Amino acid sequence: MDSDDEMFDVQAIPAAAKGKGKASDKDRPFDNDNLPWVEKYRPVTLDDVVSHKDITTTIEKFIEKNRLPHLLFYGPPGTGKTSTILAVARRIYGSEYRKQILELNASDDRGIDVVREQIKQFAETRTLFSKGYKLIILDEADMMTQQAQAALRRVIEQYTKNVRFCIICNYVNKIAPAIQSRCTRFRFSPLPIVEVQKRLDGVIEAESVKITPDGKAALLKLSKGDMRRALNVLQACHAAYDLTGETEIYNCTGNPHPADIETIVNSMLADEFTTAYTRITTMKTERGLALQDLLTGAYDYIETLDLKPNARIYLLDHLATTEHRLSTGASEKIQLTALLGAFKNAVELTAKFE
């Protein structure tokens, strides 16, 4: 958090309009079975936001002192950025908060025309209150063009008296420095596994999900601190299977099963080159896997192997290099043969120092 950013004085908002953070039952659509669980169980108040208590406490103080600045939320997906700002909107405006905010997804509406038309038009109009400010939420703002960001900077400067901006992105380095300097920045880190588990336990109980302990462990592992991903996978498995276990979780997400990873890595280490290549290619075809999926699972398994430190570092480095090359459009066949060669070199390296 950048605590030394410029603060903006705002006129007091009537207490009745703030809502005092008390969510009514109608704010929480638990009776709607058609909603995705990520929406059904989305936090309503700042107290409901999982983790990030330092961020929510700071924003709460801004609101109490009527000195809310422009905000910049950044961090990995599924960590609570959008949920937090919607909770802030409820805290400020009460149950009628939708009338006082403009929410845009910049990955869809990312051109300069959106800034000139929708954002500027909304910013020019005063609130329904005689005092106060409105809120503009720009989600996935790192997808905005440079021209649009330049126009946005001018709008932020021009309409500070009656509008506050909340800019949300995954990669803060893609936001223009001129915009960053006008916002108070908050970084949303991946959620601790313990916090994800607490929320999942509540959803599992509320929805009567039948899930095994190994299934829950696999779900937490694959979520990687992304609450949205965890809830989406849980809902999909609940709809598809009567009982959700480890195999069902991996089948539902399309991730390679740990047993498949173990088979592939051991084959690369022990089998002859052609045999290993044929086995991996066959397994990729049968399981419908991409080489990049296999690389992701191989990292953790290699860490458990009894290898010499220099051989382990050598392999991990080649895995990272292969993953990077695949992300830039390199051929899977060529990269697989190169990776197999690296594994054979690691075996020779281990034998050499024994």
C-alpha positions in Angstrom: 0.0 0.0 0.0 1.3 3.5 -0.8 0.3 5.5 2.2 2.0 8.7 1.1 -0.3 9.3 -1.9 -2.4 12.4 -2.2 -5.7 12.5 -0.3 -8.8 14.3 -1.6 -11.2 16.1 0.7 -14.8 15.4 0.0 -18.0 16.8 1.4 -19.8 14.8 4.0 -22.3 12.2 2.8 -25.5 11.9 4.8 -25.5 9.1 7.3 -28.6 7.6 5.8 -26.9 7.3 2.5 -23.9 5.5 3.9 -25.7 2.4 5.0 -23.2 2.0 7.8 -22.1 -1.2 6.3 -25.2 -3.2 7.3 -26.2 -5.5 4.5 -29.9 -6.2 4.2 -31.1 -9.7 3.4 -32.0 -8.6 -0.1 -28.4 -7.8 -0.8 -27.5 -11.4 -0.3 -29.2 -13.5 -3.1 -28.8 -16.9 -1.2 -32.3 -18.0 -2.3 -31.4 -17.9 -6.0 -30.2 -21.3 -6.9 -29.5 -20.2 -10.5 -26.6 -17.9 -9.5 -23.0 -19.0 -9.8 -21.6 -19.6 -6.4 -19.0 -16.9 -6.9 -21.9 -14.4 -7.0 -24.1 -16.2 -4.5 -21.4 -16.1 -1.9 -19.7 -12.8 -2.9 -18.9 -10.7 0.2 -21.5 -8.0 1.0 -19.7 -5.9 3.6 -16.0 -5.2 4.2 -16.1 -7.5 7.2 -17.0 -10.3 4.8 -13.9 -9.9 2.6 -11.6 -12.9 3.1 -8.1 -11.8 4.4 -6.8 -8.4 3.4 -7.9 -6.9 6.8 -5.2 -4.2 6.6 -6.7 -3.0 3.3 -10.3 -3.0 4.4 -9.4 -1.3 7.7 -7.6 1.5 5.9 -10.4 2.0 3.5 -12.9 2.0 6.3 -11.0 4.9 7.9 -11.0 6.8 4.7 -14.8 6.5 4.5 -15.3 7.5 8.1 -13.2 10.6 7.7 -14.8 11.4 4.3 -11.4 11.5 2.6 -11.7 8.6 0.2 -9.0 8.9 -2.5 -8.9 7.5 -6.0 -8.1 3.8 -5.6 -5.9 1.4 -7.5 -6.4 -2.3 -6.7 -3.9 -4.8 -8.3 -3.0 -8.4 -7.8 -3.8 -11.9 -9.1 -7.3 -12.9 -10.2 -9.8 -14.2 -7.6 -8.2 -12.4 -4.6 -11.1 -10.1 -3.8 -10.4 -6.8 -5.7 -13.9 -6.4 -7.2 -15.7 -7.8 -4.1 -13.9 -5.2 -2.0 -14.9 -2.2 -4.0 -18.5 -3.3 -4.3 -18.5 -3.7 -0.5 -17.1 -0.2 -0.3 -19.9 1.1 -2.5 -22.5 -0.6 -0.3 -20.8 0.9 2.8 -21.0 4.4 1.3 -24.3 4.5 -0.5 -26.4 1.7 1.2 -28.7 -0.6 -0.7 -29.2 1.8 -3.6 -25.5 1.8 -4.4 -26.0 0.7 -8.0 -27.5 4.1 -8.8 -24.3 5.9 -7.7 -21.6 3.8 -9.4 -20.5 3.1 -13.0 -18.9 -0.3 -13.4 -17.1 -1.0 -16.6 -14.9 -3.9 -17.7 -12.0 -2.3 -19.5 -11.1 -5.5 -21.3 -14.3 -5.2 -23.3 -14.6 -1.4 -23.4 -11.0 -0.3 -23.6 -10.8 2.4 -26.2 -10.7 6.1 -25.9 -14.3 6.5 -27.0 -15.5 4.8 -23.7 -13.5 7.4 -21.7 -14.9 10.3 -23.7 -18.5 9.1 -23.8 -19.5 6.8 -20.9 -17.0 7.8 -18.2 -17.0 11.5 -18.9 -20.8 11.7 -19.2 -21.2 9.8 -15.9 -18.5 12.0 -14.2 -20.1 15.3 -15.4 -23.5 14.6 -13.6 -23.8 15.4 -9.9 -25.1 12.8 -7.4 -28.7 12.5 -6.3 -27.5 13.9 -3.0 -26.9 17.6 -2.5 -23.4 16.6 -1.3 -21.0 13.7 -1.9 -19.5 11.9 -4.8 -20.1 9.1 -7.2 -17.9 6.1 -7.9 -16.5 4.8 -11.2 -15.1 1.2 -11.2 -12.8 0.3 -14.0 -12.2 -3.5 -13.9 -9.3 -5.1 -15.9 -7.9 -1.6 -16.6 -4.5 -3.0 -17.6 -6.2 -3.9 -20.9 -6.9 -0.2 -21.7 -5.0 1.4 -24.6 -2.4 4.1 -23.9 -4.7 6.7 -25.6 -7.6 5.7 -23.3 -5.4 5.9 -20.2 -4.2 9.4 -21.2 -7.8 10.5 -21.6 -8.7 8.9 -18.3 -5.9 10.8 -16.5 -7.5 14.1 -17.7 -11.0 13.0 -16.6 -9.6 12.1 -13.2 -8.1 15.6 -12.8 -11.2 17.4 -14.1 -13.9 15.7 -12.0 -12.3 14.9 -8.7 -14.8 17.1 -6.8 -17.8 14.8 -7.6 -16.3 11.4 -8.7 -13.9 8.8 -7.2 -12.3 6.2 -9.4 -11.4 2.7 -8.5 -9.0 1.2 -11.0 -8.6 -2.6 -10.9 -6.0 -4.6 -12.7 -3.8 -7.7 -12.5 -0.6 -6.1 -13.7 0.1 -2.6 -12.2 3.1 -2.1 -14.6 0.6 -1.8 -17.5 -1.1 1.2 -15.8 0.4 4.6 -16.8 2.6 6.2 -14.1 0.5 9.3 -14.4 -2.6 7.4 -13.3 -0.8 5.5 -10.6 0.5 8.7 -9.0 -3.1 10.0 -8.7 -4.3 6.9 -6.8 -3.7 5.2 -3.5 -2.5 1.7 -4.4 -3.4 -1.5 -2.7 -1.9 -4.9 -3.6 -4.1 -7.9 -3.2 -1.9 -11.0 -2.7 -3.1 -14.6 -3.3 -5.4 -15.7 -0.5 -3.9 -17.9 2.2 -5.0 -21.5 1.8 -6.4 -21.5 5.4 -8.7 -18.6 4.5 -9.8 -20.3 1.2 -10.6 -23.4 3.2 -12.7 -21.6 5.7 -14.9 -20.1 3.0 -15.1 -23.4 1.1 -16.1 -25.2 4.3 -19.0 -22.8 4.7 -20.1 -23.2 1.0 -19.8 -27.0 1.3 -22.0 -27.1 4.3 -24.6 -24.7 2.9 -24.8 -26.5 -0.5 -24.6 -30.0 1.0 -21.6 -30.9 -1.2 -20.3 -34.4 -0.8 -16.5 -34.2 -1.1 -13.7 -36.4 0.2 -10.7 -35.1 2.2 -8.4 -35.8 -0.7 -10.8 -34.1 -3.0 -10.8 -31.0 -0.8 -6.9 -31.1 -0.6 -6.7 -31.3 -4.4 -9.1 -28.3 -4.8 -7.1 -26.2 -2.4 -3.9 -27.1 -4.1 -5.2 -26.2 -7.6 -6.9 -23.0 -6.4 -3.5 -21.4 -5.7 -5.1 -18.7 -3.6 -7.8 -17.9 -6.2 -11.2 -18.0 -4.5 -13.1 -17.6 -7.7 -11.4 -20.6 -9.2 -12.0 -22.7 -6.1 -15.7 -22.0 -6.0 -16.2 -22.5 -9.8 -14.5 -25.9 -9.7 -16.4 -26.9 -6.6 -19.7 -26.0 -8.2 -18.9 -27.8 -11.4 -17.9 -31.0 -9.6 -21.0 -30.8 -7.4 -23.1 -30.6 -10.5 -21.3 -33.4 -12.4 -20.6 -36.0 -9.6 -22.5 -37.4 -6.7 -19.2 -37.7 -4.7 -16.2 -35.4 -5.4 -12.8 -36.9 -4.9 -9.3 -36.1 -6.0 -9.8 -37.8 -9.5 -13.0 -35.8 -10.1 -11.3 -32.5 -9.2 -8.4 -33.1 -11.7 -10.8 -34.4 -14.4 -13.1 -31.4 -14.0 -10.2 -28.8 -14.2 -8.4 -30.6 -17.0 -5.2 -30.7 -14.9 -3.0 -33.8 -15.2 -3.4 -36.2 -12.3 -0.4 -36.4 -9.9 -0.1 -40.1 -10.8 0.3 -39.2 -14.5 2.9 -36.6 -13.7 4.8 -39.2 -11.7 4.7 -41.7 -14.5 5.9 -39.1 -17.1 8.8 -37.7 -15.0 10.0 -41.2 -14.0 9.9 -42.3 -17.7 11.9 -39.2 -18.7 14.5 -40.1 -16.1 14.7 -43.9 -16.5 13.5 -44.9 -19.9 15.4 -44.8 -23.2 14.8 -41.6 -25.2 12.5 -43.1 -27.8 10.5 -45.1 -25.3 9.9 -42.0 -23.1 9.0 -39.8 -26.0 6.4 -42.4 -27.3 4.9 -42.8 -23.8 4.5 -39.1 -23.2 3.0 -38.5 -26.6 0.5 -41.3 -26.1 -0.5 -40.1 -22.7 -0.9 -36.6 -24.0 -3.3 -37.8 -26.7 -5.2 -40.2 -24.4 -5.7 -37.6 -21.6 -6.1 -34.6 -23.9 -3.2 -32.8 -22.2 -0.9 -30.1 -23.4 2.8 -30.1 -22.7 2.4 -26.9 -20.7 0.0 -28.6 -18.3 2.5 -31.4 -17.7 5.3 -28.9 -16.9 3.2 -27.2 -14.3 2.7 -30.4 -12.4 6.3 -31.5 -12.9 7.7 -28.7 -10.8 6.3 -30.0 -7.5 7.1 -33.6 -8.2 10.8 -32.9 -9.1 11.1 -31.2 -5.7 10.3 -34.5 -4.0 12.8 -36.6 -5.9 16.1 -37.7 -4.5 18.4 -35.8 -6.8 21.7 -34.0 -6.4 21.0 -30.2 -5.8 22.8 -29.2 -9.0 20.8 -31.8 -11.1 17.5 -30.5 -9.5 18.4 -26.9 -10.3 19.3 -27.9 -13.8 16.0 -29.6 -14.4 13.9 -26.8 -12.9 15.7 -24.3 -15.0 15.0 -26.3 -18.2 11.3 -26.6 -17.2 11.0 -22.8 -16.8 12.8 -22.3 -20.1 10.5 -24.7 -21.9 7.4 -23.2 -20.4 8.6 -19.7 -21.6 9.2 -21.0 -25.1 5.8 -22.6 -25.3 4.1 -19.4 -24.2 5.7 -17.6 -27.1 4.4 -20.2 -29.6 7.2 -22.7 -29.9 6.6 -26.2 -31.2 5.6 -28.8 -28.6 7.4 -31.6 -30.4 10.7 -29.7 -30.5 10.4 -28.5 -26.9 9.5 -32.0 -25.7 12.6 -33.5 -27.3 14.8 -30.7 -25.9 13.3 -31.3 -22.4 13.9 -35.1 -22.7 17.5 -34.3 -23.6 17.8 -32.1 -20.5 16.5 -35.0 -18.3 19.0 -37.4 -19.7 21.8 -34.9 -19.0 20.5 -34.5 -15.4 20.7 -38.3 -15.0 24.3 -38.3 -16.2 25.1 -35.3 -14.0 23.7 -37.2 -11.0 25.7 -40.3 -11.8 28.9 -38.4 -12.3 29.0 -37.0 -8.8 27.9 -40.2 -7.0 
